Amino acid sequence: MLSLSMYVHGQSCQDFTLEFEWNTLIQNVIQDSTHKNENIPMLSDLLYHVEEEVEVMEPQDEEEIHNCLIKLRTNPPRRRDKVYIGCGAGFGSDRPLAALKLLQRVQELNYLVLECLAERTLADRYQIMMSGGDGYDSQISNWMHMLLPLALERGTCIITNMGAMDPLGAQHKVLEMANSLGLNVSVAVAHEVSVSNIGSGFSPAKSYTVDGGISTYLGAAPIVCCLEKYQPNVIITSRIADAALFLAPMVYELGWNWDELEHLAQGSLAGHLLECGCQLTGGYFMHPGDKYRDMSFQQLLDLSLPYAEICFDGQVRVAKAEGSGGVLNFNTCAEQLLYEVGDPEAYITPDVVIDFQDVSFLPLSSSRVVCLGAKPSTISVPDKLLQLVPKDCGWKGWGEISYGGYECVKRAKAAEYLVRSWMEEMFPGLNHHILSYIIGFDSLKATSSIGNECLQATIEDIRLRMDGLFEQKDQAVQFTREFTALYTNGPAGGGGISTGYKKETLLEKHLVKREDVFWRAGITRNARSQSKKVLDPEDNLRHILTLPLKPQAESNKSSSEFVSLDSSCSPAPSDEKIPLYKVAHSRAGDKGNDINFSLIPHFPPDYKRLKLIITSQWVKSVVSNLLDLSLSPDLESDARNQRDKWINENVKVEIYEVKGIQSLNIVVRNILDGGVNCSRRVDRHGKTISDLILCQQVVLPS
């Protein structure tokens, strides 16, 4: 059996690693069952009598625990020449109906991946679990209720990381739901385990929750193991690297081995492009006023989730459903390629370190794009794995109040001054814990460097927001009380106050050795019914819609303008001040306390001129306003001096050229107020920074 280990520090780390590996294995099992045509169940085979006992644990041949050291597969068979893998979810709050539409429209799908974990959702799930709630994504029942009937009929294996901190709990929930629908399913799990559980044997009653909520990014091996051993209908995992969720079925179906790094690089490229769902097919792309990114509301409404066709020789094509809206072209692929990758010459995944420098995209039609050029980096496989360790980062307290009409901005600034002063009376020295901004004026800092004096004179509807991150709960509670006091003690005309407080947890990052991380896989099938209650096939599929597709001619017409890269592009003007919007487009993403944004020229050769003006110092000057804490004029000088000193000492800028798509990728470190899990900003992820960059005025050289 394949054994790929992942690393965690200490017993709790090992526990969590095993849970991750178990999740991955589950995904592999599901993919196996869906890809073997002779084993694909028809709807008629799924009907059975429902009994009170929901699930029965299959006998285990022998309990196997694996570490994350890479072990080559023994003569892996090629089960298919090509495999079709779809993305059904790109984050935890994605749309189940969109996944159902993809299943309906693309009948050749062998696997459907639901990628629903991120640093924020993982930290939230840990807090919920520690408070007695579910350690898995509680929406998994809704997802499976909508998708399982058709997936089983089509023979499509579902792989998901919705197991989070408790894949076994998620497995039980899915089996319970399937039983209520009269579906006969096998649900595998692949997850990280702790050292304390190793050697003690498997027990269905035993808790495999990782000590302290520690989680390690596992690779594809646990899922491949599941597929090889169980061929399940569903695989549920804990934390597995996003691209690995998609790579696993490729490895299993196409007969790849762990030393075929060129194939792994191309497969991971496909996974990376798919992992954010509709971001590849026109979601998070449409921008009115930008002639290269504008589209109708209806076209945006009818987005198709993406899927990929991967051949045994590493050829990759990404696609969207024929006749759907949205857009799939060079530009959408380029934005997703650079999304949160850091150094594009060394994008690290647990299975392979990938060089994206020479990646290029060749549109074949309005719905299909060939993806070329991914290769292993100089250091091709990481010897350590990334581990996330929960850490208490204090108590957040916040408040909002609206002002409108004449001099509303000045009244908001007066309110901010009062709340800060009242907090100083109660808890001296805490002002630096509080961040203030005005929604509708400067909350996103997305204004041109020429200033906002003219803007302030025309604003008539704003909302003051103040966020504080405190060490003690009573400080956060007192902050909300002081803010609420604005009703009778603040400037005139303030209304709509809302306040709140909560405990915050951040995820510290560590690198751990592969041999120190462990995982296991398992499977459970729900029991055959013994009662007289039989499920009507129409009940199974009653929620599945019949979706009319647009005629292909109409589809091509709506998207044809996006197919050709050079059809309407021309060089940006030289030697005159223009906004960056006219030169390039961008997408921003976060990794911890760092922001990653791309600059992709509308006219690719313009990237040579962009390189001359997008310097480290230019980037620092643009993003420095993100670190302002206060609105008050009396504090502005001191705060600005402290800010500039802190930026010079802590903020680092890295600028990378990506020659294959003639673009720039920029990483700014230590700029996100501690990262998504403890940031006091309205945009915790920093996603709006792309427009902060694009609205800057620049002069391109000749």
Secondary structure as UniProt FT lines:
FT   HELIX           10..35
FT   HELIX           37..39
FT   HELIX           43..46
FT   STRAND          55..57
FT   STRAND          66..67
FT   STRAND          82..89
FT   TURN            92..93
FT   HELIX           96..105
FT   TURN            107..108
FT   STRAND          111..114
FT   HELIX           119..130
FT   TURN            131..132
FT   TURN            138..139
FT   HELIX           140..154
FT   STRAND          157..160
FT   TURN            162..165
FT   HELIX           167..181
FT   STRAND          186..193
FT   HELIX           195..197
FT   TURN            198..199
FT   TURN            204..205
FT   HELIX           211..213
FT   STRAND          215..216
FT   HELIX           221..230
FT   STRAND          234..237
FT   HELIX           242..254
FT   TURN            258..259
FT   HELIX           261..274
FT   TURN            275..276
FT   HELIX           277..280
FT   TURN            281..285
FT   TURN            288..289
FT   TURN            291..293
FT   HELIX           297..301
FT   STRAND          307..311
FT   TURN            312..313
FT   STRAND          316..319
FT   TURN            322..323
FT   HELIX           330..337
FT   TURN            338..340
FT   TURN            344..345
FT   STRAND          347..348
FT   STRAND          353..355
FT   TURN            357..358
FT   STRAND          360..365
FT   TURN            366..367
FT   STRAND          368..372
FT   STRAND          375..376
FT   STRAND          384..404
FT   TURN            406..407
FT   HELIX           408..426
FT   TURN            428..429
FT   HELIX           431..433
FT   STRAND          434..439
FT   TURN            440..442
FT   TURN            449..450
FT   HELIX           453..458
FT   STRAND          461..470
FT   HELIX           473..484
FT   HELIX           486..489
FT   TURN            492..493
FT   STRAND          495..513
FT   HELIX           514..516
FT   STRAND          518..526
FT   HELIX           537..540
FT   TURN            541..543
FT   HELIX           552..563
FT   STRAND          577..579
FT   HELIX           580..582
FT   STRAND          584..585
FT   STRAND          588..591
FT   TURN            592..593
FT   STRAND          594..601
FT   HELIX           604..606
FT   HELIX           607..613
FT   HELIX           616..623
FT   HELIX           624..627
FT   HELIX           633..650
FT   STRAND          652..658
FT   TURN            659..662
FT   STRAND          663..669
FT   TURN            673..674
FT   TURN            676..678
FT   TURN            684..685
FT   TURN            687..688
FT   HELIX           689..694
FT   STRAND          697..699
//
